[in-house]
Amino acid sequence: MTNLAPTIRLNNGREMPILGLGTWKSFESDAYHSTRHALDVGYRHLDTAFVYENEAEVGRAIGEKIAEGAVTREEVFVTTKLGGIHHDTGLVERACRLSLSNLALDYVDLYLMHMPVGQKFHNDSNVHGTLELTDVDYLDTWREMEKLVDLGLVRSIGLSNFNAAQTERVLAHCRIRPVVNQVECHPGFQQRQLREHAKRHGLVICAYCPLARPQPARQWPPFLYDAHAQQLAKKYGRTTAQICLRYLVQLGVVPLPKSSNKSRIEENFRVFDFELSPEDVAGMEQYHTGQRMVPFSGMAGHKYYPFHDEF
């Protein structure tokens, strides 16, 4: 029996594994092979999005593993996301059905609004949209996402890249509560205030870029390469990446590390059989710089741009 990740209970009573495979920038065959291997290793939480342009490959891998009897559909927690081009109220259900068709699934476990900012819709193949932004209110988009739960197309709905004030606005006006907010989070950008805010409101923080996109040639980021990081790795008999992911898990964050490398996919998953001491958790706080890797600066002039606020 493969060792599985523990799960966390969401505010609607559903369970989500506390670590998942991220697939952003995993292209075609990469996404397919990574997903197959991840399921073999024990991952049961897979994160994709319409704009990643790999839903079909992720879905094919899941479908094959189900057909092989390796997993059942119920055992796999699948997240995808509504793209900015589909914020118009008349497009939300169609966009969700398009993602389901790409994935070849009847439902997804979690459907996120990828950004609070909408983009002008030209056609579905203009996946990334343009910097022609729209004034569609994310609350109107959210109300359409709530209907997807009623239709049985999605089990849970959530946010991504929302700040605290935007999250509160959704909470104040929603019929179905968001279960998560997926944001950039790693030792260099720890999101302490947003994490505390999410906890108070019963949301789970999921972390994209949990290793901050390492650049080995530059020995960057420090929390993977500096002397303190090496010392911790040696102390626990782990890699610096495992220390980092374990740190996030102990903060109550659900990391979504992306890799196309088989051994790294395995390494990233082996973080459930050790624990960092309270002192070592506190020691990781020194790495916080407040610098985002992904600022979405092209949207900075929009009224719903989330990152002008402190958190």
C-alpha positions in Angstrom: 0.0 0.0 0.0 1.4 3.4 -1.0 1.8 5.9 1.8 -0.7 8.7 1.3 -0.6 12.3 2.5 -2.8 13.1 5.5 -5.9 15.2 4.7 -7.3 18.5 6.0 -11.0 19.0 6.5 -12.4 21.9 4.5 -15.1 24.2 5.8 -17.8 22.3 3.8 -16.8 18.9 5.5 -14.8 17.6 2.5 -11.3 16.3 2.8 -8.3 17.5 0.9 -4.8 16.0 0.9 -2.3 18.4 2.6 0.2 18.3 -0.3 -0.4 18.3 -4.1 1.3 18.2 -7.4 1.5 21.6 -9.1 1.5 21.5 -12.9 2.1 25.1 -14.0 4.6 25.2 -16.8 4.4 21.4 -17.1 3.8 21.1 -20.8 2.0 18.3 -22.6 4.0 15.1 -22.2 5.6 16.5 -19.0 2.3 17.0 -17.4 1.1 13.5 -18.5 4.2 11.7 -17.2 4.4 13.8 -14.0 0.8 13.1 -13.1 1.1 9.3 -13.8 4.3 9.1 -11.7 2.8 11.3 -8.9 -0.2 9.0 -8.6 2.2 6.0 -8.4 4.2 7.7 -5.6 1.1 8.4 -3.6 0.0 11.9 -4.5 -3.8 12.1 -4.5 -4.1 15.9 -4.9 -3.5 17.3 -8.4 -3.6 21.0 -9.3 -4.1 22.3 -12.9 -5.8 25.2 -14.5 -7.4 26.2 -17.8 -4.6 28.6 -18.5 -1.9 26.0 -17.9 -3.0 24.3 -21.2 -2.4 20.9 -19.8 -5.8 19.8 -18.4 -6.1 17.2 -21.2 -2.7 15.6 -20.3 -3.4 15.6 -16.6 -6.9 14.1 -17.2 -5.5 11.4 -19.5 -3.0 10.3 -16.8 -5.8 10.2 -14.2 -8.1 8.3 -16.6 -5.4 5.7 -17.3 -4.6 5.2 -13.6 -8.3 4.7 -12.9 -8.6 2.2 -15.8 -5.5 0.3 -14.5 -7.2 0.0 -11.1 -4.4 2.0 -9.4 -6.8 4.6 -8.0 -10.5 5.3 -8.0 -12.0 8.7 -9.1 -13.1 9.3 -5.5 -9.5 8.9 -4.2 -8.1 11.7 -6.4 -8.6 15.3 -5.5 -8.5 17.4 -8.7 -8.3 21.2 -8.8 -8.7 23.4 -11.8 -9.3 27.1 -12.3 -11.5 29.5 -14.1 -9.4 31.6 -16.4 -9.6 35.4 -16.5 -11.2 35.4 -20.0 -14.2 33.5 -18.6 -15.3 35.9 -15.8 -18.4 37.2 -17.7 -21.4 35.6 -16.1 -22.5 34.0 -19.3 -19.2 32.2 -19.7 -18.6 30.6 -16.3 -20.6 27.4 -16.7 -19.3 26.9 -20.3 -15.7 27.4 -19.1 -16.2 24.8 -16.4 -17.7 22.3 -18.8 -14.8 23.0 -21.2 -12.3 22.2 -18.4 -14.2 19.0 -17.5 -14.2 18.0 -21.1 -10.4 18.6 -21.3 -9.9 16.6 -18.1 -12.4 13.9 -19.3 -14.0 14.0 -15.8 -17.6 14.4 -14.7 -16.7 16.7 -11.9 -13.7 18.4 -10.2 -13.1 18.4 -6.5 -12.2 22.1 -6.4 -12.7 24.9 -8.9 -10.9 28.2 -8.2 -11.3 31.7 -9.6 -7.7 32.1 -10.8 -7.6 35.9 -10.2 -10.1 38.5 -9.0 -9.4 40.4 -12.3 -11.3 39.5 -15.5 -9.9 39.7 -19.0 -11.7 40.5 -22.3 -13.0 37.3 -24.0 -12.2 36.9 -27.6 -12.3 33.1 -27.9 -11.5 30.0 -25.9 -8.2 29.4 -27.6 -6.9 32.9 -26.5 -6.2 31.1 -23.2 -4.0 33.6 -21.5 -6.1 36.5 -22.6 -4.5 39.9 -23.1 -4.0 42.9 -20.9 -7.5 44.1 -22.1 -9.1 43.9 -18.7 -12.8 44.0 -17.9 -14.8 45.5 -15.0 -16.7 42.3 -14.3 -17.2 42.2 -10.6 -15.7 39.0 -9.1 -18.8 38.7 -6.9 -21.0 38.2 -10.0 -18.5 35.6 -11.2 -18.6 33.9 -7.8 -22.4 33.6 -7.9 -22.0 31.8 -11.2 -19.4 29.5 -9.6 -21.9 28.7 -6.8 -24.3 27.4 -9.4 -21.6 24.9 -10.6 -21.8 23.3 -7.1 -25.6 23.0 -7.5 -25.2 21.4 -10.9 -22.7 18.8 -9.4 -20.0 19.9 -11.8 -17.7 20.9 -8.9 -17.6 19.7 -5.3 -16.0 22.8 -3.8 -15.2 26.3 -4.9 -12.4 28.6 -3.9 -10.3 31.7 -4.6 -6.8 32.3 -5.9 -4.7 35.4 -5.6 -7.3 37.2 -3.5 -6.3 39.6 -0.8 -7.9 39.7 2.7 -10.4 42.5 1.8 -11.5 40.8 -1.4 -11.9 37.5 0.5 -14.1 39.2 3.1 -16.2 40.8 0.4 -16.9 37.3 -1.0 -17.6 35.9 2.4 -20.0 38.7 3.2 -22.1 38.2 0.0 -21.7 34.5 -0.8 -24.2 31.7 -0.6 -21.5 29.0 -0.8 -18.3 29.8 1.1 -14.9 29.5 -0.6 -12.9 26.7 1.0 -9.4 27.8 0.0 -7.3 30.8 -1.2 -4.4 29.6 -3.4 -1.6 32.1 -3.3 2.2 32.4 -3.6 3.7 31.2 -0.3 7.2 30.0 0.5 9.9 30.9 3.2 10.8 34.0 1.2 7.2 35.2 1.1 5.5 33.7 4.1 2.0 35.4 4.0 1.7 35.4 7.8 -1.1 38.0 7.9 -3.1 36.4 5.1 -2.6 33.0 6.7 -3.9 34.3 10.0 -6.8 36.0 8.2 -7.7 32.8 6.3 -7.6 30.7 9.5 -10.0 33.2 11.3 -12.4 32.8 8.4 -12.1 29.0 8.0 -10.2 29.0 4.7 -7.2 26.9 3.9 -4.2 28.5 2.2 -2.7 26.5 -0.7 0.8 27.5 -1.8 1.9 27.8 -5.4 5.7 28.3 -5.9 6.3 26.7 -2.5 10.0 26.4 -3.4 10.1 29.9 -5.1 11.3 28.4 -8.4 14.9 27.4 -7.5 17.8 28.6 -9.7 20.7 26.2 -8.8 23.2 28.2 -11.0 22.6 31.2 -8.8 22.3 29.2 -5.6 18.9 30.9 -5.1 16.7 31.1 -3.1 18.8 31.2 0.2 16.4 29.0 2.0 17.4 26.1 -0.3 21.1 26.9 -0.6 22.6 28.8 2.3 24.6 27.5 5.3 21.6 27.5 7.6 19.5 25.5 5.1 22.3 23.0 4.6 22.6 22.6 8.4 18.9 21.9 8.8 19.0 19.4 6.0 21.9 17.6 7.7 20.3 17.7 11.1 17.1 16.0 9.9 18.7 13.8 7.2 16.6 15.4 4.5 17.0 17.7 1.5 16.6 21.4 1.8 13.4 21.2 -0.4 11.9 18.7 2.0 12.7 21.0 5.0 11.0 23.8 3.2 7.9 21.8 2.3 7.7 20.4 5.8 7.9 23.9 7.2 4.9 25.0 5.1 2.9 21.9 6.2 3.6 22.7 9.8 2.3 26.3 9.2 -1.0 24.7 8.1 -0.3 25.6 4.4 -1.0 23.1 1.6 2.1 23.2 -0.7 1.7 22.4 -4.4 5.3 21.8 -5.6 5.7 21.4 -9.4 8.2 19.1 -10.9 8.7 17.0 -14.0 11.6 15.2 -12.5 10.7 11.7 -11.2 13.1 11.6 -8.3 12.1 15.2 -7.3 8.4 14.3 -7.4 9.2 11.5 -5.0 11.4 13.6 -2.8 8.8 16.4 -2.5 6.2 13.9 -1.2 8.4 12.4 1.5 7.7 15.0 4.2 5.2 13.3 6.4 7.5 11.1 8.5 9.5 13.8 10.3 8.8 17.1 12.1 10.7 20.3 12.5 11.3 21.5 16.1 9.5 24.7 17.2 13.0 26.4 17.3 13.7 25.3 13.7 10.3 26.5 12.6 10.9 29.9 14.2 14.4 29.9 12.6 12.8 29.8 9.1 11.2 33.2 9.7 14.5 34.9 8.9 14.1 34.0 5.2 11.0 36.2 4.7 11.8 39.1 2.3 8.3 40.2 1.4 9.3 39.9 -2.3 6.8 38.2 -4.6 7.9 35.9 -7.5 4.6 36.4 -9.3 3.4 40.0 -9.0 1.0 40.0 -12.0 2.3 43.5 -12.6 0.5 43.9 -15.9 -2.8 44.1 -14.0 -1.5 46.6 -11.4 -3.7 49.4 -12.8 -7.0 47.5 -12.3 -9.4 48.3 -9.5 -9.4 44.6 -8.5 -5.7 44.1 -8.6 -5.1 42.3 -5.3 -1.5 43.1 -4.4 -1.6 46.8 -3.6 -2.9 45.9 -0.1 -0.4 44.8 2.5 -2.1 41.3 2.5 
